C-alpha cells in the first residue's frame, strides 16, 4: 500500500492487512496497556508494526470499534487515531533502549523496505555510489552482490571507472559471503549510511525557510531577518544557522571547489568574486591554474564598476549550482553544526 493511500481515512476492515490491524490495536491500547504486548514481540515484528504505525494516518472510529470492542466508548469520544513518527517513537521508547529506538526510527524514516537490501533498492544510484566510492572495493562488491542486478548496474556506472572495474573483479572472484561479514556490512550501512539519509530527510519549517532566504537578494534578506529578529530572535538565529551563503563556499574542500569552478560560467565567476572578500577570492584563485587565475583577474579588472544587483545574482547563481552539485553527490557541503555529512 502506498504512502499516499495511507493518508486517506480507513473505514473498511476488510482492506486492512494483519500487521495493519495489529498497528491500529496497539495504538488504541495506548502506552501503558500496550507495554506488555510490545515486550512479547520479537525485533522483526516490532520493526514491521512500527513501520506501519508511523505512516498509518487516520483510522475511523467505526473501524477502531470493530477491532477493539472493549474500547468502544473511548474511541467514539476521540473520533479517530493518528499514527505518526512522533507517537510511534514515544511509544516504543517506553520499553526499548534509546539506541535501539533511534535505529528503528532511522530505518522507518529511511527508504522503504523490510531489510537493509530492500531499502538500498530505493536509494538513488548516484547517492549510493557517492557513499560506496569511499569504501573498500571488497565491501562494495558484497553490497552490489546483494541488490538487484539492474540497480547494481546503475551504481557501477556512477562509480569512478577504475574503482568500478576493481569492484567487478572482486565480484567475479567472490564466493559465498560469511554471515558475520554480511552482518557487519549491514550494520555499517545502517549506522553510517541510512542514519544519514534519515537525518537529512527530517526537515522542519526553519530549514525550508532558510532555503527561501537563500534566494533573497541581500537587501530583502537583511530586511526580513531584521524584522524577524524583533519578533522571534530564536527563529531568526536558527534560520541564519541553516542558511548556506556565498561566504560558505570558502569552507568547501579543494576538490569540491574545483568541481564547482567547472560548472560556473567565467563571466558569472568574475562578477561574483568582484563582491567577495580577499580571503574568499584567494580560496578560489588557489584552486585555479596560474594562467586561469591571471586571465580571470584581468577580466575582473576590465569589468570596471559593476552593479550590486548583478554581483548578488552571480553569487546566488554560484550558491545554487553548489547546492545542485551537492544534491547529486558530486561535492560535499559540511554541516554548520560541525558534522561533515553529505547533503542529498
Beta strands, then each sheet from edge to edge (+ up, - down):
strand 1: 57-60
strand 2: 80-83
sheet 1: 1+ 2-
end
